[in-house]
Amino acid sequence: MSTNSEQILKNKKLVMKMMKNIAESSLATINQSLSKAYHSDVEWRGFYPLEDLKGLETLELKVWRPLLQAFPDLERRNNIVLGGDFNNKSFVGTVGHLTGTFQNPWFDIPATNKTVHLRTCEFHQVKNEKIIQSYVLIDVMDFIRQAGFWPINKSLGIEEMWPGPITGDGIVLEEQDPEVSIKTLEQALAMQKTLGDY
């Protein structure tokens, strides 16, 4: 295994562990969990209404404290974890759910005391074994639907938890063929460009 492959695998395992610890923290331990995972000057780019945030304290106050207050029994469930280098930076991406009982309001949506599956997609840049930059999407519209306040026409697609890969291999923790990885990245970038051109 090459040094780069070893570092990619190490970063994937590290991010999985750190993000699980954060999601499953209590209000008393969230600061410690965030400090272990993020650089103090982290840049976090997310969904509306949070959008762009900077700094560990802001991340705690704007994202994680409100989320843990709303969902005190939160659990993280990853369906896909991938990692690699892009433009000389190391990234780890995840797709999955934050699942918990909706016990207190979140974004002014009243609590239902029912289980909610928050769909998530995240990319984290790892530097010196901590996250320096994050891109995070939580499907807030689907959260609103699960809370019983659907503001638009009924969806034509799947409305519930996203299923993981049918083969169950969305979390790969061993070395991959570098040529296949490069082709996969090129295909994804070509798709993004096509969507952008459209």
ABEGO torsion letter per residue (X at the ends): XBAAAAAAAAAAAAAAAAAAAAAABBAAAAAAAAAAABBAABBBBBBOAAEBBBEAAAAAAAAAAAAAAABAABBBBBABBBBEBBGGBBBBBBBEBBBBBBABBBGGBBBAGBBBBBBBBBBBBBBGGBBABBBBBBBAAAAAAAAGBBABBBBABBBEBBBBBAAGAABBABBBBAAAAAAAAAAAAAAAAAAAAX
